Amino acid sequence: MAVNPPRLSPPLSVPGFRVGTASCGVKSPELKGKRQDLALIVADQPTHAAGVFTQNRFRAACVDFGQETVEKHGEDIRCIVANSGNANAGVGEMERAWARQLIEAGAQAAGCLPEQTLSASTGVIGEPFPIGRIEAGMRDAAAALAPDGWARAADAIRTTDTFPKWASTRFGDYTITGIAKGSGMIHPNMATMLAFVVTDAPLTHAQLQPMLRRVADRTFNSISVDGDTSTNDTLYLLAGGIGQGRAPLGESEARAFEDALLGVCQQLAQLIVRDGEGVSKFVTIRVTGAKSEAEARQIGRSIAVSPLVKTAFAGSDANWGRILMAIGNAGVAIDRSRVSLAADDVAIIENGQLRKDYRDADGMAVFARPEFTLHVGLGLGEGSATVWTGDLTHDYITINAEYRT
């Protein structure tokens, strides 16, 4: 039940990268041949890489391996291999062995070394990993490698997503293309999401890693569907320009690249919320006047994750008292006499008081829209942040009650 999903232009091919997919029947042997569930991203030359990972302390082995590889070999990455249908998480001692087998199979298919290979898995947690079926389909993914495989890869990494997600942009002579999956178990500190972004721009690992963390905070760490952070969340960024013989971008060019990267990741993050499980409303929460950006984001997240607020969204109920409750629950010091609140162009609270001209019917009309924006003013400083979320409907319960069946 996606909310106003945009009509996406075809993803742009990125020079130096090829993408292939295969159908392995990862979730069930009966699905083999019916949907793609394995993606292989291969760089023709070594790339510089960065990664941001889930903060869930029960995180999957593929996340552990990925972080280790980026830290040790972040200047020499050639491949990402990813599957949907099974998370390979929460399954005990065999988890690391299966994750290592996935990496080795991906490396062999890509024609590179395991230490040049990153992996990611998504799907059901706590079930044995069908590595045999994946290994059997890896040759098909390798045979399908092509520069224009991004849309197929975006489709292959989906789980409960109702549509594939991608975004592309040009940055001068360079291209940035990213794909993502995510629909439920979405909350800051990443989410049940995989996102892979590549570019032919020349940036070093030392440039990429802090840049990706900043971008993640303002995009993938600024969305919430249901308040749960997954075991497998992974965001990778590969930059192939140095491997293609180009000199690294200078400081000013790198800042401009970061702005372009932010735009791509923001598009992907918003697509995840629009496709949230059971979501019927897309809500932007803009917090201004905080003492810092971090405090503004913390308040935005508190509103975004509140079940009482989200069910009010679902019921088109402009229950502003619940929003004030969530602001007060954020763990951030506020001055109630300075707080303001508006929904789109309808002002509700000003200087901590209900406006005399506020009419509940006006607020209800805004909350009935499929998209609207909450404006929260704190009157304490220059810090601001934007968070995106949706409502919480009966459909969310239905989807997750039947997830394994």
C-alpha positions as CSV (number, residue, x, y, z in Angstrom):
1,M,0.0,0.0,0.0
2,A,2.7,2.5,-1.1
3,V,2.0,6.2,-0.6
4,N,2.3,8.2,-3.8
5,P,5.4,6.3,-5.1
6,P,7.1,8.4,-7.7
7,R,7.5,7.1,-11.3
8,L,11.2,6.3,-11.3
9,S,13.3,7.0,-14.3
10,P,15.6,4.1,-15.3
11,P,18.7,3.9,-13.2
12,L,21.9,5.1,-14.8
13,S,24.7,2.7,-15.6
14,V,27.9,3.6,-13.8
15,P,31.1,3.1,-15.9
16,G,33.3,0.3,-14.4
17,F,30.4,-1.6,-12.8
18,R,28.3,-4.5,-13.9
19,V,25.3,-6.1,-12.1
20,G,23.8,-9.6,-12.4
21,T,20.9,-11.4,-10.7
22,A,19.6,-15.0,-10.4
23,S,16.7,-16.9,-9.0
24,C,17.8,-19.4,-6.4
25,G,14.6,-20.1,-4.4
26,V,16.3,-18.8,-1.3
27,K,13.1,-18.5,0.8
28,S,11.6,-21.7,-0.6
29,P,12.7,-24.1,-3.4
30,E,9.2,-23.6,-4.9
31,L,10.2,-20.0,-5.7
32,K,13.2,-20.8,-7.9
33,G,12.6,-19.5,-11.3
34,K,9.6,-17.3,-10.1
35,R,11.5,-14.3,-8.7
36,Q,15.1,-13.1,-8.6
37,D,16.6,-13.3,-5.1
38,L,20.4,-13.0,-5.7
39,A,22.3,-9.9,-6.8
40,L,25.9,-9.6,-7.8
41,I,27.6,-6.2,-8.2
42,V,31.1,-6.3,-9.7
43,A,33.6,-3.6,-10.3
44,D,36.0,-4.0,-13.2
45,Q,38.8,-2.4,-11.2
46,P,39.4,-2.2,-7.4
47,T,37.3,0.4,-5.7
48,H,37.5,2.4,-2.5
49,A,34.7,1.5,-0.2
50,A,32.8,2.7,2.9
51,G,30.1,1.1,5.0
52,V,27.6,1.9,7.7
53,F,26.0,-1.0,9.6
54,T,23.2,-1.9,12.1
55,Q,23.7,-1.1,15.7
56,N,21.6,-4.1,16.7
57,R,23.8,-6.2,19.0
58,F,22.4,-9.5,17.6
59,R,23.7,-8.5,14.2
60,A,24.2,-11.1,11.5
61,A,27.6,-12.5,10.6
62,C,27.6,-10.9,7.1
63,V,27.5,-7.5,8.9
64,D,30.5,-8.5,11.1
65,F,32.5,-9.7,8.0
66,G,31.5,-6.6,6.0
67,Q,32.7,-4.2,8.7
68,E,36.0,-6.1,9.1
69,T,36.5,-6.1,5.3
70,V,35.8,-2.4,4.9
71,E,38.2,-1.5,7.7
72,K,41.0,-3.8,6.5
73,H,40.6,-3.7,2.7
74,G,38.6,-0.5,2.1
75,E,40.9,0.5,-0.7
76,D,40.6,-2.8,-2.7
77,I,36.9,-3.9,-3.0
78,R,35.6,-5.6,-6.2
79,C,32.3,-7.2,-5.4
80,I,29.1,-7.1,-3.4
81,V,26.9,-10.2,-3.2
82,A,23.5,-10.0,-1.7
83,N,20.5,-12.3,-1.3
84,S,16.9,-11.8,-0.1
85,G,14.6,-14.4,1.4
86,N,16.8,-15.4,4.4
87,A,18.8,-13.2,6.7
88,N,21.3,-15.9,7.9
89,A,20.9,-14.3,11.4
90,G,20.2,-15.8,14.8
91,V,21.1,-19.4,13.7
92,G,24.1,-20.1,15.9
93,E,27.5,-21.4,15.0
94,M,26.8,-22.2,11.4
95,E,25.9,-18.6,10.6
96,R,29.5,-17.5,10.2
97,A,30.3,-20.6,8.1
98,W,27.4,-19.9,5.8
99,A,28.2,-16.2,5.5
100,R,31.8,-17.1,4.6
101,Q,30.6,-19.5,2.0
102,L,28.4,-16.8,0.5
103,I,31.4,-14.5,0.3
104,E,33.6,-17.1,-1.3
105,A,30.9,-18.0,-3.9
106,G,30.4,-14.4,-4.8
107,A,34.2,-13.8,-5.1
108,Q,34.5,-16.9,-7.4
109,A,31.6,-15.7,-9.6
110,A,33.1,-12.2,-9.8
111,G,36.6,-13.4,-10.5
112,C,38.1,-11.7,-7.4
113,L,39.4,-12.6,-3.9
114,P,37.1,-13.1,-0.8
115,E,38.9,-10.2,0.9
116,Q,37.7,-8.0,-2.0
117,T,34.1,-9.1,-1.5
118,L,31.3,-7.7,0.6
119,S,28.1,-9.6,1.4
120,A,24.6,-8.8,2.6
121,S,21.6,-10.9,3.4
122,T,18.0,-10.0,4.2
123,G,14.8,-12.0,4.9
124,V,13.6,-14.3,7.6
125,I,15.7,-14.3,10.8
126,G,16.4,-17.6,12.6
127,E,16.1,-20.2,9.8
128,P,18.9,-22.3,8.3
129,F,20.6,-20.6,5.4
130,P,20.1,-22.4,2.0
131,I,23.7,-21.8,0.9
132,G,23.6,-24.8,-1.5
133,R,20.7,-23.3,-3.5
134,I,22.5,-19.9,-3.6
135,E,25.8,-21.5,-4.7
136,A,23.9,-23.3,-7.5
137,G,22.5,-20.1,-8.8
138,M,25.6,-18.0,-8.5
139,R,26.8,-18.9,-12.0
140,D,23.5,-17.5,-13.4
141,A,24.2,-14.2,-11.7
142,A,27.7,-14.1,-13.1
143,A,26.4,-14.9,-16.6
144,A,23.9,-12.1,-16.3
145,L,26.4,-9.4,-15.4
146,A,25.7,-6.2,-17.4
147,P,26.1,-2.4,-16.9
148,D,22.3,-2.0,-17.0
149,G,21.4,-4.6,-14.4
150,W,20.5,-2.1,-11.6
151,A,16.7,-2.3,-11.8
152,R,16.8,-6.1,-11.8
153,A,19.1,-6.0,-8.8
154,A,16.8,-3.6,-6.9
155,D,14.0,-6.1,-7.5
156,A,16.1,-9.1,-6.4
157,I,16.9,-7.7,-3.0
158,R,13.2,-7.0,-2.1
159,T,11.4,-8.8,0.7
160,T,8.0,-7.3,1.7
161,D,8.7,-4.3,-0.5
162,T,5.9,-3.7,-3.0
163,F,8.2,-2.1,-5.6
164,P,12.0,-2.0,-6.3
165,K,13.8,1.2,-5.2
166,W,16.6,3.0,-7.0
167,A,18.0,6.5,-7.5
168,S,20.6,8.0,-9.8
169,T,22.2,11.4,-10.5
170,R,25.0,13.0,-12.4
171,F,27.8,14.8,-10.6
172,G,29.8,16.6,-13.3
173,D,31.3,14.0,-15.5
174,Y,30.5,11.3,-12.9
175,T,27.5,9.1,-12.1
176,I,26.0,8.0,-8.8
177,T,23.5,5.1,-8.7
178,G,22.0,3.4,-5.7
179,I,19.5,0.7,-4.9
180,A,17.8,-0.1,-1.7
181,K,15.3,-2.4,0.0
182,G,13.2,-1.8,3.0
183,S,9.6,-1.8,4.1
184,G,9.3,-3.0,7.7
185,M,11.6,-3.3,10.7
186,I,12.7,0.3,9.9
187,H,14.1,2.6,12.5
188,P,17.1,4.9,13.0
189,N,20.5,3.2,13.6
190,M,19.7,1.8,10.2
191,A,16.7,-0.3,9.5
192,T,15.8,-3.6,7.8
193,M,17.3,-2.2,4.8
194,L,20.1,-2.9,2.4
195,A,21.4,-0.1,0.3
196,F,24.3,-0.2,-2.2
197,V,25.5,3.0,-3.9
198,V,28.3,3.1,-6.5
199,T,30.0,5.9,-8.4
200,D,32.9,6.3,-10.9
201,A,34.0,9.5,-9.0
202,P,37.5,9.2,-7.6
203,L,37.4,9.3,-3.8
204,T,39.5,7.6,-1.2
205,H,38.4,5.3,1.6
206,A,39.5,8.0,4.0
207,Q,37.2,10.5,2.2
208,L,34.3,8.1,1.8
209,Q,33.8,6.7,5.3
210,P,33.1,9.9,7.3
211,M,31.1,11.2,4.3
212,L,28.9,8.1,4.3
213,R,28.3,8.4,8.1
214,R,27.2,12.0,7.7
215,V,24.9,11.2,4.8
216,A,23.4,8.1,6.6
217,D,22.5,10.2,9.7
218,R,20.5,12.6,7.5
219,T,18.8,9.9,5.4
220,F,18.6,6.3,6.4
221,N,19.0,7.2,10.1
222,S,16.2,9.8,9.8
223,I,13.4,7.4,8.8
224,S,11.1,5.2,10.9
225,V,8.3,2.8,10.0
226,D,7.8,0.7,13.1
227,G,10.6,1.4,15.6
228,D,12.5,-1.9,15.1
229,T,16.2,-1.9,14.1
230,S,17.1,-5.1,12.2
231,T,20.0,-7.5,12.6
232,N,21.2,-7.1,9.0
233,D,21.1,-3.4,8.1
234,T,23.9,-2.6,5.7
235,L,24.8,0.5,3.6
236,Y,27.8,0.3,1.2
237,L,29.3,2.9,-1.0
238,L,31.9,2.0,-3.7
239,A,33.9,4.6,-5.6
240,G,35.7,3.3,-8.6
241,G,37.4,6.4,-10.1
242,I,40.8,5.9,-8.5
243,G,41.0,2.4,-9.8
244,Q,40.2,3.9,-13.3
245,G,43.3,6.1,-13.0
246,R,41.8,9.4,-11.8
247,A,43.3,11.6,-9.1
248,P,41.2,11.9,-5.9
249,L,38.7,14.8,-5.7
250,G,39.9,17.9,-3.9
251,E,38.2,19.2,-0.7
252,S,35.7,21.5,-2.4
253,E,34.8,18.9,-5.1
254,A,34.4,16.2,-2.4
255,R,31.9,18.5,-0.5
256,A,29.9,19.0,-3.7
257,F,29.9,15.2,-4.3
258,E,28.6,14.7,-0.7
259,D,25.6,16.9,-1.6
260,A,24.9,14.8,-4.6
261,L,25.3,11.6,-2.6
262,L,22.9,13.0,0.0
263,G,20.3,13.6,-2.7
264,V,20.5,10.0,-3.9
265,C,20.3,8.5,-0.4
266,Q,17.5,10.8,0.6
267,Q,15.5,9.6,-2.4
268,L,16.1,6.0,-1.4
269,A,15.3,6.6,2.2
270,Q,12.0,8.3,1.4
271,L,11.1,5.5,-1.0
272,I,11.5,3.1,1.9
273,V,9.0,5.1,4.1
274,R,6.5,5.5,1.2
275,D,6.6,1.7,0.8
276,G,6.4,1.0,4.6
277,E,4.4,-2.1,5.6
278,G,0.8,-1.0,5.9
279,V,1.7,2.6,5.5
280,S,-1.1,4.9,4.1
281,K,0.4,8.3,5.1
282,F,3.8,9.8,4.4
283,V,4.7,12.3,7.1
284,T,7.6,14.7,7.1
285,I,8.6,16.0,10.6
286,R,10.7,19.2,10.5
287,V,12.2,20.3,13.8
288,T,13.8,23.7,14.1
289,G,15.1,25.9,16.8
290,A,16.9,23.2,18.7
291,K,20.2,23.6,20.5
292,S,21.8,21.2,18.0
293,E,21.0,19.1,14.9
294,A,21.4,16.0,17.0
295,E,18.7,17.2,19.5
296,A,16.4,18.2,16.7
297,R,16.7,14.7,15.2
298,Q,16.1,13.1,18.5
299,I,12.8,14.9,18.9
300,G,11.8,14.1,15.4
301,R,12.5,10.4,16.0
302,S,10.5,10.5,19.2
303,I,7.5,11.7,17.3
304,A,8.1,9.3,14.4
305,V,8.2,6.2,16.5
306,S,5.4,6.9,18.9
307,P,2.6,4.3,18.4
308,L,0.0,6.8,19.7
309,V,1.1,9.4,17.2
310,K,1.3,6.9,14.3
311,T,-2.2,5.5,15.0
312,A,-3.5,9.1,15.1
313,F,-2.0,9.6,11.7
314,A,-3.8,6.4,10.6
315,G,-7.1,7.7,11.9
316,S,-6.6,11.1,10.4
317,D,-6.9,12.4,13.9
318,A,-5.1,15.7,14.6
319,N,-4.4,14.7,18.1
320,W,-1.8,17.3,18.8
321,G,-1.6,16.3,22.5
322,R,0.1,13.1,21.5
323,I,2.7,15.0,19.5
324,L,3.5,17.2,22.5
325,M,3.7,14.0,24.6
326,A,6.3,12.6,22.1
327,I,8.3,15.8,22.2
328,G,8.4,15.7,25.9
329,N,9.5,12.0,25.9
330,A,12.5,12.6,23.6
331,G,15.0,13.1,26.5
332,V,15.8,16.6,25.3
333,A,15.6,19.7,27.5
334,I,12.9,22.1,26.2
335,D,11.2,25.3,27.2
336,R,7.5,24.6,26.9
337,S,6.7,28.3,26.7
338,R,8.6,28.5,23.4
339,V,7.3,25.4,21.6
340,S,5.3,25.8,18.4
341,L,3.5,23.2,16.3
342,A,1.9,23.3,12.9
343,A,0.5,20.8,10.4
344,D,1.2,22.0,6.9
345,D,-0.1,25.6,6.9
346,V,-2.4,25.1,9.9
347,A,-0.8,26.6,13.1
348,I,-1.8,24.7,16.2
349,I,0.5,25.6,19.1
350,E,2.4,28.9,19.5
351,N,4.6,29.8,22.5
352,G,3.4,26.7,24.3
353,Q,-0.3,27.7,24.0
354,L,-3.1,26.4,21.8
355,R,-3.8,29.2,19.2
356,K,-7.2,30.8,19.7
357,D,-7.9,30.6,16.0
358,Y,-7.1,26.9,15.7
359,R,-10.1,24.8,14.6
360,D,-9.9,21.0,15.0
361,A,-11.6,20.6,11.6
362,D,-8.7,22.4,10.0
363,G,-6.2,20.0,11.7
364,M,-8.2,17.0,10.8
365,A,-8.3,18.1,7.1
366,V,-4.5,18.1,7.0
367,F,-4.2,14.7,8.8
368,A,-6.5,13.2,6.3
369,R,-4.1,14.0,3.4
370,P,-1.8,11.1,2.2
371,E,1.2,13.4,2.7
372,F,1.7,16.3,5.1
373,T,4.4,17.9,7.2
374,L,4.6,18.6,10.9
375,H,6.5,21.7,11.8
376,V,7.9,21.7,15.4
377,G,9.7,24.8,16.6
378,L,11.6,24.8,19.9
379,G,12.9,28.4,20.0
380,L,16.2,27.5,21.6
381,G,18.8,27.7,18.9
382,E,19.8,27.1,15.3
383,G,19.7,23.3,15.2
384,S,17.3,21.6,12.8
385,A,16.6,18.2,11.3
386,T,14.1,16.4,9.2
387,V,12.7,12.9,9.8
388,W,10.3,10.9,7.6
389,T,7.8,8.4,8.9
390,G,4.3,6.9,8.2
391,D,1.3,5.8,10.0
392,L,0.6,2.5,11.8
393,T,-2.4,0.6,10.3
394,H,-4.1,-2.7,10.7
395,D,-2.4,-3.8,7.5
396,Y,1.0,-3.7,9.3
397,I,-0.3,-6.3,11.7
398,T,-1.6,-8.5,9.0
399,I,1.6,-8.4,7.0
400,N,3.8,-9.2,9.9
401,A,1.5,-11.8,11.5
402,E,1.7,-13.7,8.2
403,Y,5.4,-12.9,7.3
404,R,6.8,-16.5,7.5
405,T,3.8,-18.1,5.8
